Amino acid sequence: MISFSENHIPREMFRNGRPIDPVFLPDEELYIRFDRIDGENVDPACIKAPVQSVNRSKYSKAEWVLVARYPQFIDWGYGSFKVCDIPESITSEFGITHFFKVEHAPLDDNYSHSEVRAYKNGELVRRKNDVIRLKYRVILSQRIIILKMPEIY
Amino acid sequence: MTIQLEINSSESLASWLYESGIPINVATDYEPTNYFIENDSLGSVVIKLPIVSSAVHEKGLKYIYIESLEVCRGPAWISLLQNQLKSFQNLQNDWNGYGSSAPNSIAIRNSQTVLDILHILNFAPSSIVPSAEDGIAISFAKGKRRAIIECYNDGNIAAAMYVIDSEPLVWNVGISEEDITESINRIYDFIQ
């Protein structure tokens, strides 16, 4: 059991005026929390299609994804995937292609916060495409390494 | 009603129980001839059966009789899943801290339609959960095969089926009962 005391967000999590760091190496790990697994994988239903928030390992420990809204998620599980695990692109049955990439989006109380975002023709995807999203989520769910099992399932 | 189940091995028993789609606990600490059926706190029916060891089998135990299975088989999983579906009404927006909306009445209604069809087919999903994608996910699993039907808050429904560690086949289900039935049949053929 990981314990964070109330009002005790690790100091290193705070942004403290630090700038956006746009550089992600392919093997940088990204951390995500989840409340369900399916066998040895994360349940795809736990994964949000872009935009999906993650913590980047360059500025975060894996367990810090459980700190948000303490103690609401303290018994959830968490896992990691590498930047290179993000599907580069997915094309729908109608030939629509979305490109995926992770971008640093620091928050005041979570400098490591980043988002996996989808782009189409160079612009952020606003309109949802269920087929692309579900395919993306299933693929990613199989690439996440479970570091801590959820205790609530 | 009594259903006669031939037991060839503990594996076949476990396999039969798994395929029956009954949420089940198989106990290992009962005498081979003992079994019982009980309701758990969630309203699902739990059938407790012994694992038949080869030694016992060699002594001549060939059948286990499961009484009233027909009565409890359907309601067992459907009542559990319907209770879970109802519970999603109490979920708050941003339930996962990632900004996901709680399932709305449209997603719940469509999920109920999916469950109704599954009930008719006696095809039990492995789980029903809120989806991070603003809706409800109904999942199926057998061995390494997986399938998922997601009913979204905007009324759309999508489905996927895949073998673990391979690319999924994903499609838009449509919103009519006929569309949903067609996709469920497709998943049934894949999973079975």
Interface residues (C-beta under 8 A of the other chain):
Chain A: R33 D35 R36 D38 G39 E40 N41 D43 P44 A45 C46 I47 K48 A49 Q52 S53 A68 R69 Q72 F73 E93 K128 D130 V131 R133 L134 K135 R137 V138 I139 Q142
Chain B: N96 G97 Y98 G99 S100 S126 S127 V129 P130 S131 A132 E133 A137 S139 A141 R146 I148 E150 Y152 D154 N156 A158 A159 A160 Y162 I164 D165 E167 P168 V170 W171 N172
